[in-house]
Amino acid sequence: MVKTQNRPILVVMAAGMGSRYGGLKQIDPVGPHGEAILDYSLYDARRAGFETVVFIIKPEIDEAFRQSVGARAEAAGLTVRYAYQTLDRLPAGFAVPEGRQKPWGTAHAVLAAADQIDAPFAVINADDYYGPTGFRLIHDHLAAACAGPDAPAPWAMVGFLLGNTVSANGSVSRGVCQLDEHSRLVQVTERTRIEKRGDGIAYTEDGGASWVPLPADAVVSMNLWGFTPDFVDRARAGFAAFLTENLPKNPLKCEYYLPSVVTAALEAGDAAVTVLTSPDRWHGITYREDKPELMEALARMSREGLYPQDRLF
């Protein structure tokens, strides 16, 4: 990977419709003046230095998304691009299984935006509140990143403490991270059902028949990543193998995750991932019951001066 002169860009994964929450939570008003949760990420990203945003959406929500979030991003001074994640974006020789409705996952989302990625890029979920620190850390890392042609890719991840990311209203999915002594990422293991249980936190892999405890200070990925453009090549190269392995076993729900691409690159020795620690608390809406807590948190942060008292933009 040679050094690029392009400024870092922000890639926002917004194709999910929020099935557990019950609506299009990407544009649901949660701020004191009707802001969507994504508006706060755009505000924080812009003041961290990002100038361009790529929204990955479904074609079905294109008009509503452009008129709401897209318009506000432009008002914030961001250059806006769009990419579309559809089920039929598959490698040659593969077809959408009959009855499949679920998107192919976060790594597939980035592949859908490949034509719009021409610089080091940060990736976020549309429906998570990350806080300003993470955006500053990832922007500054990407802005400084460069490597010789034989050096590992200077990727990065903003990590959060598990105890700051769980919901009181049900299970969550988190990428649990293993770090080395230099705070570099060794492995990410996707745990798709993590819950608060009594005074602790645990995950299950057998539908709740058994539970394994997790420490509250475990570092987890909330899908705030920083990559160089070669990540797209790595994800594309692994997608066919993923489909070959997983379609026979789980044709309707298997997903190609960003952490699995990262882990494969780490195991092959093709990448180095710096873990950047943010002290900010994550907020989000996994379930409808999470919304009042989020709204109060955002109102409090505005009162404390972290965000403007009036509209963000």
C-alpha positions in Angstrom: 0.0 0.0 0.0 1.5 3.3 -1.1 0.7 6.5 0.6 -2.4 8.3 -0.6 -2.9 12.0 -0.8 -6.7 11.7 -0.4 -8.3 12.8 2.8 -9.9 10.2 5.0 -13.6 9.5 4.3 -16.4 8.2 6.5 -18.4 5.2 5.4 -21.8 4.8 7.1 -23.5 1.4 7.1 -27.2 2.3 7.0 -28.9 -0.5 5.0 -30.4 -2.3 8.0 -34.0 -1.6 8.7 -33.9 -2.2 12.5 -36.1 -5.3 12.6 -35.7 -5.8 16.4 -36.5 -2.2 17.0 -39.4 -2.1 14.7 -38.7 0.8 12.3 -36.2 2.8 10.3 -34.2 3.8 13.3 -31.5 5.6 11.2 -33.9 8.5 10.8 -35.9 8.2 14.0 -35.8 11.6 15.9 -34.0 11.2 19.3 -32.3 14.5 19.9 -33.7 17.6 21.7 -34.6 19.2 18.3 -35.5 16.1 16.4 -32.0 15.0 15.4 -31.5 11.3 14.4 -28.8 9.3 16.2 -26.8 9.4 13.0 -26.8 13.2 13.0 -24.6 13.1 16.1 -22.1 10.9 14.4 -22.0 13.2 11.4 -21.5 16.2 13.6 -18.7 14.5 15.5 -17.1 13.3 12.3 -17.2 16.7 10.7 -15.5 18.4 13.7 -12.9 15.6 13.8 -11.9 16.5 10.2 -13.9 14.3 7.9 -15.1 16.1 4.8 -16.7 13.3 2.8 -19.3 10.7 3.8 -20.5 7.6 1.9 -23.9 6.3 3.0 -24.6 2.6 2.3 -28.3 2.2 2.1 -31.0 0.0 0.6 -32.6 1.4 -2.6 -36.0 1.1 -0.9 -35.1 3.9 1.6 -33.3 6.1 -0.8 -35.7 9.0 -1.0 -36.5 9.2 2.7 -32.9 8.9 3.6 -31.7 11.6 1.1 -34.4 14.0 2.3 -33.6 13.6 6.0 -30.1 12.4 6.9 -28.5 13.1 3.6 -29.8 16.7 3.5 -28.6 17.4 7.0 -25.1 15.9 6.2 -24.9 18.4 3.3 -26.0 21.2 5.6 -23.1 20.2 7.9 -20.7 20.8 5.1 -20.0 17.2 4.1 -19.7 16.0 0.6 -22.2 13.2 0.3 -22.0 10.0 -1.8 -24.4 7.0 -1.9 -23.9 3.3 -2.4 -26.6 0.6 -2.4 -26.4 -2.8 -0.6 -28.6 -5.3 -2.5 -28.8 -9.1 -2.1 -27.9 -9.7 -5.7 -24.4 -8.2 -5.4 -22.7 -11.6 -5.4 -19.6 -13.1 -7.0 -20.0 -14.9 -10.3 -21.5 -18.3 -9.9 -23.6 -17.5 -6.8 -27.3 -16.7 -6.6 -29.6 -15.4 -3.9 -31.1 -18.3 -2.0 -34.9 -18.6 -2.3 -36.5 -16.8 0.6 -33.4 -14.8 1.6 -34.3 -11.3 2.8 -31.5 -10.6 5.3 -28.5 -8.5 4.0 -25.2 -10.3 3.6 -23.5 -8.5 6.5 -21.1 -5.6 7.3 -18.2 -6.8 5.1 -20.6 -7.1 2.1 -21.9 -3.6 2.9 -18.3 -2.2 2.4 -18.0 -4.2 -0.8 -21.2 -2.5 -2.0 -19.4 0.9 -1.6 -16.2 -0.2 -3.3 -16.6 2.3 -6.2 -17.0 5.2 -3.7 -13.9 4.3 -1.6 -10.8 6.1 -3.0 -9.0 7.0 0.3 -8.4 5.7 3.8 -11.8 5.3 5.4 -13.5 4.9 8.7 -16.6 2.6 8.9 -19.5 3.1 11.4 -23.0 1.7 12.0 -25.7 4.2 11.3 -27.6 3.4 14.5 -24.9 3.7 17.2 -23.7 6.7 19.1 -19.9 6.6 19.4 -19.0 9.9 21.0 -16.6 12.6 19.7 -13.3 11.0 20.9 -13.5 7.9 18.7 -13.9 10.0 15.6 -10.9 12.2 16.4 -8.8 9.2 17.1 -9.7 7.3 13.9 -9.5 10.4 11.7 -6.0 11.4 13.0 -4.8 7.8 12.6 -6.0 7.5 9.0 -4.7 11.0 8.1 -1.2 9.9 9.3 -1.3 6.4 8.0 1.2 5.4 5.3 3.2 2.3 4.5 5.7 0.9 2.1 4.6 -1.7 -0.5 5.7 -4.6 1.7 4.5 -3.3 5.0 1.3 -4.5 6.8 -1.8 -2.3 6.2 -2.0 0.4 8.9 -5.6 -0.4 9.9 -7.2 0.6 13.2 -10.2 0.0 15.5 -11.7 2.1 18.2 -12.5 -0.1 21.1 -15.1 0.3 23.8 -15.5 -1.4 27.2 -18.2 -4.1 27.1 -19.8 -2.8 30.2 -20.4 0.6 28.5 -22.1 -1.0 25.4 -24.7 -3.5 26.7 -28.5 -2.9 26.8 -30.7 -3.4 29.8 -33.6 -4.5 27.5 -32.2 -7.6 25.7 -29.3 -9.2 24.0 -26.7 -7.5 21.8 -24.1 -8.6 19.3 -20.5 -7.6 19.9 -17.1 -8.4 18.5 -15.0 -9.4 21.6 -11.4 -8.5 21.0 -8.1 -10.1 22.0 -5.2 -7.6 22.2 -1.4 -8.2 22.5 0.9 -6.4 24.9 1.2 -3.5 22.5 -2.6 -2.9 22.2 -2.7 -4.3 18.8 -5.5 -6.5 17.7 -4.9 -10.3 17.7 -8.4 -11.6 17.0 -12.1 -10.6 17.1 -14.7 -13.1 18.0 -18.3 -12.3 17.1 -20.7 -13.0 20.0 -24.2 -12.7 18.7 -26.1 -12.9 22.0 -24.6 -11.1 25.0 -26.8 -10.1 27.9 -26.7 -8.6 31.3 -27.3 -11.4 33.8 -27.7 -10.4 37.4 -24.6 -8.3 38.4 -22.6 -9.6 35.4 -22.5 -10.0 31.6 -22.4 -13.3 29.8 -22.9 -14.8 26.3 -24.6 -17.9 25.0 -24.0 -19.9 21.8 -26.7 -22.5 22.4 -29.9 -20.5 22.6 -29.5 -19.8 26.3 -29.0 -23.4 27.6 -25.6 -22.3 29.0 -23.9 -19.0 29.6 -20.3 -18.0 29.6 -19.3 -14.9 31.7 -17.5 -11.9 30.1 -15.7 -9.2 32.1 -17.2 -5.7 31.9 -13.8 -4.3 30.9 -13.4 -6.6 27.9 -12.6 -4.5 24.8 -15.3 -4.9 22.1 -15.7 -3.7 18.6 -18.7 -1.5 17.8 -17.8 -1.4 14.2 -15.8 1.8 14.3 -13.0 0.8 12.1 -10.3 2.5 10.1 -9.0 0.9 6.9 -6.9 1.7 3.9 -8.5 0.9 0.5 -6.7 -2.5 0.2 -9.3 -3.7 2.8 -11.8 -3.8 -0.1 -9.6 -6.2 -2.0 -9.2 -8.4 1.0 -13.0 -8.5 1.6 -13.7 -9.2 -2.0 -11.2 -12.0 -2.2 -12.7 -13.8 0.8 -16.4 -13.4 0.0 -16.7 -16.4 -2.4 -15.0 -18.7 0.1 -17.4 -17.5 2.8 -20.4 -18.2 0.6 -19.1 -21.6 -0.4 -18.7 -22.6 3.2 -21.8 -21.0 4.7 -24.6 -21.1 2.2 -25.1 -24.9 2.6 -25.4 -24.5 6.3 -27.4 -21.3 6.7 -28.6 -20.0 3.4 -31.1 -17.5 4.8 -29.2 -15.8 7.6 -25.4 -16.3 7.2 -23.6 -12.9 7.3 -20.1 -11.8 6.1 -18.8 -9.7 9.0 -16.1 -7.1 9.0 -14.3 -8.7 12.0 -14.0 -12.0 10.1 -12.2 -10.3 7.3 -9.9 -8.5 9.7 -9.2 -11.8 11.6 -8.3 -13.6 8.4 -5.9 -10.8 7.4 -4.3 -10.9 10.9 -3.9 -14.7 10.7 -2.2 -14.4 7.3 0.1 -11.7 8.5 -1.2 -9.2 6.0 -2.4 -6.5 8.4 -1.6 -4.8 11.6 -4.5 -3.3 13.5 -3.9 -0.6 16.2 -6.6 -0.5 18.9 -7.5 3.1 19.8 -9.3 3.4 23.2 -12.2 5.8 23.6 -13.4 6.7 27.1 -16.8 7.7 25.6 -19.9 5.7 26.5 -21.7 4.0 23.6 -25.4 4.6 23.2 -27.8 3.0 20.8 -31.3 1.7 20.1 -31.3 -2.0 19.8 -34.8 -2.3 21.3 -37.6 0.3 21.4 -37.2 0.4 25.2 -33.7 1.8 24.7 -35.0 5.1 23.2 -36.0 7.0 26.4 -32.5 6.4 27.9 -30.8 7.6 24.7 -33.0 10.7 24.4 -32.2 11.7 28.0 -28.4 11.1 27.5 -28.4 13.3 24.4 -30.3 16.0 26.1 -27.9 15.9 29.1 -24.9 16.1 26.8 -26.4 19.2 25.1 -27.0 20.8 28.5 -23.4 20.1 29.5 -22.0 21.7 26.3 -20.8 18.7 24.4 -23.3 19.6 21.7 -25.0 22.8 20.8 -28.1 23.9 22.7 -29.9 24.5 19.5 -29.9 22.3 16.4 -26.7 20.5 15.3 -27.1 21.8 11.8 
